[in-house]
């Protein structure tokens, strides 16, 4: 196979486009052969500061089990920089395979890894014994692609001879195919599959390598259907018609079925409490796996695994803010929980032999590490030690409080380290993003930081979110930003009833948390003494005209149709129409390049706050999309948040 110079992945950013000159002459990947226990980047815990939280935080990013279940490939950061590591499942022994690189995927023979670095795809043998040096033609590394286009979600074919990946080079997110030896340029497999900015899901090879299952909205702008393409001919056909896909489709071992997480097209787009579907690729039939719980895709990032014999399905389920792994017969039946670990995992992987699972998991007092559990059951074992250690982390207290209509709402209470119930403290109510998602029993450094600064912080799981059953999630349908805002206001009432409260309560949130924060101060004007809504939507009817596709789908399904079809429902969620009621000092912030919660929403609310003579400050961040790219802008945003609450909530008798 042809060899090429290998760039130093620790120094080179990974843009969607870059010049060929930016690649040539760069230092080589380094391979280290001596197994050792690799620890976090510092021995002493780091202090919780905004700069450290947004610029120094490290941990595991990806983890994949080898086909034989004996080794985990891990993308993470270590004291000597980020890279890809190999971890022995039995002993935990860890050694660095590469400096730099991300998204490791095992080749079918288990002797090499496919990974991404410097904007291209590469394959590296896992038995490297000597380090590479700058400019070397290293015999253990093969360059699969060599062009200036973006690439993501790469997966090798079952025979290992080809690599399928998504790229926006066609003007859409389409699947492309490249020989794994890098001998030919990639060829396009699908046509106009998804929008260029839709970075979800991955190609799914059939076991015989003849077909790839994927998702597409080609048949209906509003729907994510499952399609199948013939690899040899490029012939595409729509497979599903009744479901809305929420995860990457996965073929059964014998190729006769495809499983995924999805909802029905004729119902609300339930995020994180969806169904397991099994499709027949020959007939196109769809069936829901009948069981007593739902499945959780967690923002379309988690999926399903088959048992090696095709009789069982393994899936994640979020319950009361905690993520666990479950098992159910593929034919339907009683689902049972495999893990009892708490916390949250944002990625997981099963070995091809079905022996075990690894999780990229965090807890309230630990960053993301790799945890392992055998398919036979037993305790979960931590395999890695990469995550940043933080000073003074505290386990939050899980509580419930009575809301405005008698429902009890789950909350997580963060107390200052030196909390004294005889003293009084200001309180902050945190409202999570996502709307239909959940605040998680995981590492939440923002709340930990604010508690260390002398605030009591109450993070609430308002109605409409996941993890509390379908009837609870249904309470948000066609009532967006209304009952949820009143749940947040009820949290303020609960806080003021505590002996340790100084009577001052603030509220903050990002994305849907920004929606709920602004909605709360507009609907219950006396509930809060200060507010910081960030990156929110305040008039869904207006956002419907200029949000990106996912934002429009989210809005359309939550309101039961378009603004023209359901004006009375959009009137319920309209906070702009209620800004005149606001009596709370408000700081609002937004990225100017945001299209999920369009920046126009910020401009509209600021215009009304100014016109109505409200007490407010506003700050916009040029070039920032919904998920900020520049960590220093996040530092600035949360420094402003802290200063705003200090200004309005501190007073005599407050713990400093």
N, C-alpha and C positions, 0 to 999 in steps of 0.2 A: 504494500500500500504506500502511496506517496507520503512523504514527510514534509513538514513545514516548520519554520521557526515558531516558537510558542511564546506569546507575550506574557509579561508579568501582570497577572490579573489583579494584584493588590494595588496597583498604581493607576490603572486605566479605568476611567468611567465607562458605563455601558449605555451610550445614547442609542436612539433608534437609527440614526444615520451617522457615519463618520467616514473620513477619507481613508484611502488605502495607505497613504503616507503615515497616518497615525498609528498604523500597525507595525510597519517595517522597522527593524532595528531595536525593538523593545526587548527588555530582559526576559529570560525564559521562566517557565514554571519551575518550581523547586519541589522535588520529591524527597521525603524523609522516610527512612525505612525502620528506624528504631522505635518499637512500641513503647509508649509511656502513658501515664495518666496526665492528661492535659487539663489544666485548671482555668478558672476564669481570669479575666485580664488583670485583676489586681488582687493582692492578698488581703489588704484591709478594705472593708466596705467603703464605697463611695458615699459622700454626703448627698442627700437629696437636694439638688438645685435644679432650676429650670434648664440651665446649660447642660448639666450632666444628664438629665432625663432625656433631652432631645438630641444630644450629640455624642454621649458616651455609652448609652445603653446598648448592651450586646446580649447575645444568646443564640440559640439554635434557630436557623431559618427553615431548613428542610431536612427530612430524614427518610431513608428508604431501606427496607430490608432486602438482603440478597435473596435470590431464588431458593437457596437452601436454608434460609432463616438463621444463619450463623453470624452474619456481619451486617452492621448498619453503616450506610454511607450518610455522612452528616455534613451539611453546609452550615458553618458557624464561624465565630470569631474567637481567636485565642490571643495570648500575650504577644505573640510574634505576627499577628495579623490574621485576616480572614482567610478561609480556604475550605477545602473538602477533606474530611477525616474519615478513617475507618475505625469502627468500634466493634470489639468482639462481644457478642451477646452474652456469652457464658461468663467472661471474666471482667468485662468493662475496660480492658486494655485498649488504649486509643493511640493511633499514630496519624500524623499528617500525611496525606497523599499528595496534595497540591496546595501551593500558595495561590489564593484566589479561586474564582469559579463559583458557580451556584447551580441550583436545581439538578442535583445528581439523580440519574435514573440508571438502574442496572441493565446491562445488556443481557439477553436471554441466557447466555451460557454462564453468567455469574463471574466472568473473568475480567470484565471491564465495565467502565461507567461512561455513560453519555452525560455531558454537562454543558452549561452555557458560560461563556466568558468573552469579554471584549467584543460583544455584539455578534459572536459566531457560536457555532456548535462544535464540540470536540468529543473525542473518545479517548479515555486513558485506561491503560491496563492497571489492574489493582495489585500487581506484584512488582511494582517498580522497586529497584534496589539501589539506584544511584541518583543523586540529584542532577537536574539539568542545569546548564549554565547559559548565559546570554548568547543567543544566536545559534545554539546547538540544534541539530536535527535529531531531536530526542526520539529514540526508537519506541518509547512507550506511549506516545501521544500522537493521535491522528486528527487532523483538521477536517471536519465534515463539510463546513460551509466557509466561504471566503468572499463575502460581498458586503455592501453597505446598507443592507436592508435589515429591518427588525425581525426577530425570531423569538418564539415563546412556546411553552408547553410541548417540548419535543419528546417523542416516544419512538423507540426502535420497533421494527417489525418483528413478528415472532421468530423469524429465521435470522434476525440480526443484520440482514443485508441492506436494509433501508431505514431511514429516519423520517418520520412525519412530524411536521411542526406547523404552527400558525404564523402567518406574517401578513402585514398590511400592505405589501408591495403592489398588490393588484388594485388598491383603492378600497378594498374590503378586507375583513379578517377571513382569509381563506387558508386551506390546508395545502402545504407544499411537501414534496417528497424529494429526498436527496439520498444517493448511495452512501452507505456508512463509511466507505473508504475514501470519500471526497473526490472521486474520479470524475464526476460530472456535476454541472450546476443543478440546482433544484428545479423541479418541474411542478407546475400548478396542477392540483388534483380537483379542488372544488371551485365553483364559480359563484361570486357574489354571495358568499355564505352569510356573513354578518357585517355590521358597520365597522369601519376601520378602527373606531375607538372602543369597541366592545371586547374587552380582554378577559373573557370568561371561558372556562371549560378547556378540554384538551381532546385531541384526536383519539379515537378508540379502535384499535385494530381487532379484527375478527381473529379467532385462534388459528385459522388457516392462512392468514395474511392476505386474503383476496379482497377484503372489503374494510372500509373504515366507517364507523358510525360517528356522527357529529350533530351539532345543533344548528338550526338556521331559522331565520324569520322570512325567508324568501316567499313563502306562500301567504303570509299574513304579517304585516308590519308589527302587529301587537302581540304576536305569539312566537314562542321559542319551540319549534318542532324538532323531532329527531329525524335525521336523514341518513341514508347509507349511500356511499359511493364505491363503485367498482374500481379498484386500484389500477387494473390493467387498461380498461377502456375509458374511464372517467365518467361512465354513466351514473347519474344521480337519481335517486328516487326518495320521495317523502315516505317515511315509515309511520310516524305517529300523527294523529289528527285530533285527538281529544284531550291531550295533556299539555301542560305548560312546563317545560323542562327546568329543573333547578340544580342539576348536577351533571357531570360527565357521564354518558352512557357507558355501561360495562357489559361485555359479552360473557355469557356462561362458558365454562371450560369446553363444552362440546359444541359451542357455536349456535345452539338452537334457540337461545333466549338472550335478551338484553335487559338489564336492570338499571334503574336510575331513581332519583328522588324527583318528584314532580307534584303539581297540583292539577286539578281539572280546569279546563278552559272556562267552564260555565260557573265557576265560583270565584271567590276572592283569592287574590294571589298571596296565599299564606306563606310568609317567609319563616323558615325554621320550624314549622310544624306542618310538614307536608306528608305525602304518601310514598310508599315504595311501589313503583310500577314495574311490571315485567312485560316486555314486548316480545312478540313472535316475529322475527325478521322475515320469515317466509310469507306469512299471511297478513302482517300488519296489525294483528289483534293486540289489544291492550287490556291488562287487568291490574287491579290494585291488590297488593298483598294484604289480606285481611288479618289484622292484629289489633291489640288493645291500646297501642301507643302510636305515635307518629315518628317521622324521621326528621333529622335536622341537617340542613345543608350548610348552615352558618355562612350567610352571605355568598352562597354558591361556591364555597371553597371545599366542602366535604362531600364525599360520595359513598358508594356501596362497594362491598367486596363479596365475591362468591367463595364458598368452600371449594376445595379442589374437586369434589365429586358432584358439584352443582346442586346439591340438595338444600343448602343453607345460604342465607344472606346475613351479612354483618353490616351494621349501620350505626351512626351516632344519634343520640337523642338527648336534647337539652331539657332539663327538669329543674325548676327552682334555681336557675343561674348556674347549674353544674352540668358539665358534659360527661356522658358515659357512653361506653360501647355496648351495643345490644346484638342479640342473635334471634333470628326467626326462621322457621322452615320456608323455603322458597315457594312452596305450594300454599302458604298461609298457615296460621296457627297462633299459638301463644308465644309472644316475644319475651325473652328473659335477658336480664342484664348481666354482662360479663364482668365489667369493672365496677369498682366501688371506691374511686380515687378522688372524687371532687375536682375542684379546679376546672380548667377549660383547656381543650386542645384545639388548635387551629389547623392542624394537619395530622393525618395518621396514615399508616401503610401496613399491609399484610404481606407476609412472605408467600411466594408462589406455592410452596409446599404445604401451606396452611398451618404451620407450627406456631406462629405467634404474630403479634402486632407491636408496632412502635407508635408513639404519640409525640408530637411537638407540643408540649404542655407546660402551662404555668399555674401557679397557685397564688393566693393573696400575699404570700411572703417569699416567693421564689419566681425568678424569671423563667423563660422558656428553655427547657431541657428535653432530652430524649428519655422517655419512659417506655418500659417494655412489659408486656404480659403474655404468657403462653396461652395458646388456644384452649388448653386443658383447664385454665383458670389459675387461681392463686393470687398472691399479692403482686402489685405493680412495683417494678424495680426501676430506679433511676440509673441510667447508663452513662450520662455525661455530666460535665461540670464546666459549662461555658458561660452561663448567664452572669451578668453583672451582679455583684453583691451590694446591697444598699444598706445604709445606716438606718436603724430605728424603725424597720417595718413592723407593723402591728397587724394582727389578725382582726378584721372588722367583726363587730357583733352583728349577727343576723337577727333582725327584728321584724315585726309586723305592726302596722298602725291602722286605725279605723279611718276610712275615707268618708267623703261627703255623702255617699248613699248607703253606707253600712258595710261595703266591701272592705276586706283587710288587704293591705298592700305590703308586699315584701320590701324591706329596706336593709341596707348594709351601713352600719354606724361606725365611723372612724373617729376615735377619740385621741386627743393630744397625748403624747407619751407620758406627761406628768399630770394627767387628768385628776382633778380633785373635785368630787361631787359637791363639796362645800363652796366652791367658787363658781363664777358664772362665765359663760363663753358665748361668743357669736357662733352662728350655725350657717352652713351652706347646704342647700339642697341641690344635688346633682341629678339631672335627667338625661338618660342615655340617648344615643343616636339610634337610627334604624327604624324607630316606630314600632314595627312588628318584631323587633329583635329583643334583646334583654341586656341588662347590666349583669356582668359576669363575676363569678366567684374565682377571680384570677388576679394577677398583679396589676393594680391600678395606681400607678405612681403619682398621678395628679392628686387624687384624694389623699394618698399617703403624705405627700408634700404639704398640702394645706392643713392636714391635721397636725403635722409637726410645727406649723406656724401658729398654732393656737386656736384653730377652728375645729368645731365638731362638724363633721361632714356626714350627711345622710344621703346615700345614693338609692334611688327608688326605682322599682320595677312597676311602672304605671300600667293601667289596663291597656289591652290591645297587643301587649308584648308576648313573646314566646316563653315556654317553660312552665305554664300554669294551666294547660289544657285548652282545647278549642273554644269552649264557651267564653273563657276569659279573653281570648284573642278576638273573638267576635265582637266584644264590646267596643272595639275601635273602628269597626266597619261602618262607614258612612257617618261617623261621629268624630272625625279626626280633629285633633287639637282642642277638643272640648272637654270630655270627661277626663282625658289624660292631664290637661292643664289643672283641672280641679283636684285630681289626685295629688299633684305637686303642691297645690295650695293647702290641701289637708295635711301634708307633711309639715308645712310651716306651722299650722295650728298645733299639731302634735308636739313639735319642738318647743313651742312657747309654753306648753303645759309642763315641761320638765323643770325641776328645781335648778338645774345647772345652766339654764338658758338666760342670757342677758336681755332677751326680748328682741334681739336683732337677727334677722334671717335673710340671707341672700339666695339667689338661684342662678345656676349656670348650666349650659349644655351646648353641644356642637351638633350640627346637622339636624336630625329630628329633635335632638336636645335643644338646639336653638329655636326650632319651631315651638316646642313645648314651653320653653322659658318665656318667650315673647307672648305666647298665648296666655300663660298663667297671669302675668302682670296686667294684661288687657282685660281678662275675664274676672279676675278676683283682685281688684286694685289695691286692697289693703293687706294682701297676704305677705308681700316681700318688701324689704327695706333697700334692696339693691339687686340688680339683675345684669347678667352678661350673656345674652343670646349670641351665638356664633354660627355663621354659615347656615342660616335657616331659611325656610319658605314661609311667607306671611300672607300670601294670597295665591292659593293653588290654582285658581282659574287663570291668573296671569302667567304663572309658571308653566302651565300646560301649553302655552304658546311658544315657549323658548327654552325649555329644559331639554336635556339629552333624552334619548329613547327610554332608558331605564327609569329616569325621573318621570317621564310622561306615563309609562306603564304603571308605575307605583301610584301616581296621582289618579289615573283613570280607574284602576281597580278599587282603590280605597274609597272613591266617591261613587262607584257604581255606574260610571259613564263619563262622558265629556261635560264641560261646563254648560254647553247648550242643552244637553239632555237632562242634567241634574242640577239646575241652578240652586234649588233649595238646599241641597247637600253641600254645595260649595259655599253657600252662605253661612253654614254652621262652622266651617273650618276657617273662614276669612278673619284673620286677625287685623289686617290693615283697616278694616271697617270699624275696629274697636280701639285703635291706638289713642283716640281721644279720651278714653277712660283711664289711661295709664297715669299713675301718680308716683311710680317707683323710679328712682334714678337708674338710667339704663346705659350701659356701654355695649354697643353692637359692633361686631367685626366680621369681615368677609373677604374672601379672595376674589380679585377682579376677573380671573379667568374661570370662575366656577360656572359649570353648565349643569351640574346635578341639582344644586340649589342656585338658580341663576343669579348673577350679581345684581341684576335689575331689582331683585327683591330687597337687597340692602338699600339701593338708591330710593326705592319707593318708600320704605319705612323711615329712612332718614329725612326725606322731604316732609313727611307728615309730622314727625317729631319736632322738626324745626318750625313748621307752620303753626303747630298747636302750642308752641312755647314750652315744651317738656324739658326736664332736666336730663340731658343725655350727652354722651360722647360717641363718636363713630370713627372707626379706623379701617381703611381698606388696604389690601396687599396686592400690588401690581404683579401680574403674571402667575398668581397662585390659583390652581384649580381647587376642586372640593377637598382633595387630600393634599395638603401642602407639601411641596417638594423641598423647599429650603428650610432646614431645621432651625436656622436662626430666626426666621419669621415666626415659627412656633414659639420659640423662646420669648420673642417680643410680645406675642399675643397673650401668653400666660403671665408674663410680668405685668402687663396692663390689667389683666383680670385681677391679679393679687392686689395691685395698688388701688383698684376701684373698690374692692371689698374692704380693704383697710380704711379707706376714706369714709365709707358710709356705715360700717358695722362696728368699728372699734369704739369703745367708750369707757367710762369709769367702771372699775371692777372687772374689766375684761382681762383674761389671762393673756400675757404677752409671750 
